[in-house]
């Protein structure tokens, strides 16, 4: 028999410490539960000092890295399953702390458990880490805990995050093909300019005739790139850096966000991908008992397009001043008409939560159709782009030969 020290909760509040004799760790935990306690830490007596100090030592904020979307999904899924099974939050967090695949998730669970054991609520503890969870997660957990429906709220959060991951995956999947084609085209052009065109230079010079402007331009560019090859990664890096900067710098990002809403089909993709998360968060928050104004504030955090975000903020102020939700959203002129109709119907019938759920399903189907249409359109567009590049390179190489044959 081995002596195990334990730290446990009595009546889910008081911390008790003690010792039990058991064959292994599992038997020790069972013995502690039979005593009416909830075990939070069980360890052999010989490692007491190390285990206790590690368990209760606060984690510095710098050690806690931001949780990605998939990390939050895994964390929420585990918490929801264990809560549904009737396991207390302390033990659930203890399980994640010991068995989560990623270190950053284990550290977050450990810190949450430590603070809850000191008397904080789950919602209050989560609220201290906005970088790890985000304001939407924090707001919904607080609403769920206040209403006594934390288990249901965790289920809604899991569905919400899974939906967000699916939308992100669809959009990224749509953009992957053109990005791959663009990168491949850049590589082909560089290879042609740096290694193929310089080979033909002497032959074109021996013809004793002036090269066409397109041939001369590409020939000079190829010789320059071959001579100063070390500038190639710098040029590519500068272009990528400039594009990234333009999308992140607020003045330019606002102009880009405004422009994409004027491009046919692209505006539908931007609108429906933004409002898919917006309506989903509104529906989850409303079902959790969050006031409509706070629902709008939480939902507005999901919008990534600055123009849409600004207009929804204006609508939120109008709702705050007493205007109906559907009327305020209609004045923005950016919300799809079907969604506005559903929201108006929900307000009039008193079934806003149900209609928001229907609106979520409608947006999902619409977004799938838009992505399918874009995918079908991208393929011929990419073929045209690649064909244009090949035609330009071919003309640059063969025009001098055609001119020479024609004159001869």
Secondary structure by P-SEA (a helix, b strand, c coil): cbbbbbbbbccccbbbbbccccccaaaaaaaaaaacccccccccccaaaaaaaaaaccccccccccccaaaaaaaaaaaaaaaaacccaaaaaaaaacccccaaaaaaaaaaaaaaaacccaaaaaaaccccccaaaaaaaaaaaaacaaaaaaaaaaaaaaaaaaaaaaaaaaaaaaaaaaaaaaaaaaaaaccccccaaaaaaaccccccaaaaaaaaaaaaaaaaccaaaaaaaaaaaaaaaaaccaaaaaaaaaaaaaccaaaaaaaaaaaaaaaaaaaaaaaacccaaaaaaaaaaacccaaaaaaaaaaaaaaaacccaaaaaaaaccccaaaaaaaaaaaaacaaaaaaaaaaaaaaaaaaaaaaaaaaaaaaaaaaaaaaaaaaaaaaacaaaaaaaaac
